[in-house]
Structure formats: C-alpha cells, structure tokens
Amino acid sequence: AELCLQPVIEGEEQYDCSEGFTYNEVIQKPGERLNKTCHRHGDGQMLKVNMVPVLDAVMSHSIEEQFDKPIILHLWPTVLLRNLLPYPITFKIR
C-alpha cells in the first residue's frame, strides 16, 4: 500500500496529496530525514513536510512470530520557530 500526506487547512485553500511513499521505502532509512511536497491548488505554492522514521520497540511472547518492524513517523514543517526570549515576538512572512 502507498501512503501520502495532505494538509487540511481552514478556508478555501486546499493542498494536493504529496507524492506517495511505502513502508518498505521508509523502513530502509531509519533516523534519516525524508522530504515530501504538497502543492496548493491554483497558485503553484507548496508546503514541504519533513519525515523521520524511528524504529519502535515491540515485545512478543513468541520468538517464532514474524511481524513487520513497527516505526514511528515524526512529521514537522521545514521551518519551526520557537521564541526563547523573555518577551513576545511577532513573526511575519513576506
């Protein structure tokens, strides 16, 4: 099965689904950043989403049981602004 990302935002704007990715593609690069792009309808703008797959630990009572390795897929935007100053800051994008 192939998965894709599609941001959901309020208002008239809509984003298309990102290019697809599979479990096998993601599991081959644990801890590495993968980048997916979602294009916005009509104006050519886009949103880039960073993904980092991290292997998850699972315990089983049976050593013979076969299962796919579980992963946690962390998602975040390309830029993340954090204000560590002791006063508020206004951010504007131009």
C-alpha positions in Angstrom: 0.0 0.0 0.0 1.1 3.5 -0.7 0.7 6.4 1.7 0.6 10.1 1.0 0.3 13.3 3.1 -2.4 16.0 2.5 -2.5 19.1 4.8 -6.0 20.1 5.9 -6.4 23.8 6.5 -9.4 26.1 7.1 -10.8 28.2 4.3 -10.9 27.9 0.6 -7.3 26.8 0.1 -6.6 23.2 -0.5 -3.4 21.2 -0.9 -2.9 18.2 -3.2 -1.6 14.9 -1.8 2.2 14.6 -1.6 4.0 12.0 -3.8 3.4 8.6 -2.3 5.7 6.5 -0.1 5.6 3.0 1.1 6.5 1.2 4.3 9.4 -0.5 2.6 10.8 2.9 1.4 10.6 4.4 4.9 11.9 1.4 6.9 15.1 1.4 4.8 16.1 4.8 6.2 15.5 4.8 9.9 16.6 8.1 11.5 17.1 9.8 8.1 15.1 12.8 7.0 12.7 12.3 4.1 11.0 15.2 2.4 7.6 15.3 0.8 6.0 18.2 -1.1 2.3 19.1 -1.2 1.3 21.6 -3.9 -1.5 24.1 -3.3 -4.4 24.2 -5.8 -4.2 27.0 -8.3 -1.3 29.2 -7.4 1.8 26.9 -7.5 2.7 27.4 -3.9 3.8 24.4 -1.9 4.3 23.0 1.6 7.3 20.8 2.3 6.9 18.2 5.1 9.9 16.6 6.7 9.5 13.0 8.0 11.9 11.0 10.1 11.1 7.3 10.7 12.2 5.9 14.1 12.1 2.2 14.8 9.8 1.3 17.7 10.4 -1.4 20.3 7.8 -4.2 20.5 7.9 -7.2 22.7 6.5 -10.6 21.8 5.9 -13.8 23.8 6.7 -15.9 20.8 10.2 -15.9 19.3 8.8 -17.6 16.2 6.2 -14.9 15.5 7.1 -12.9 12.4 5.9 -9.3 12.0 6.9 -6.1 10.3 9.1 -3.8 12.3 7.0 -1.0 13.8 8.0 2.5 13.2 7.1 5.9 14.5 6.9 8.5 11.7 7.7 12.0 13.0 6.4 14.9 10.8 7.2 18.6 11.0 7.4 21.6 8.7 10.6 22.8 7.1 10.9 25.7 9.5 9.9 25.7 13.1 10.2 29.0 15.0 10.5 28.9 18.8 10.7 32.0 20.9 13.1 31.5 23.8 13.3 35.2 24.6 11.7 36.6 27.7 9.3 38.7 25.7 6.8 38.1 22.8 8.0 38.4 19.2 5.8 38.8 16.1 6.8 36.8 13.0 5.9 37.9 9.5 6.4 36.0 6.3 6.9 38.0 3.1 
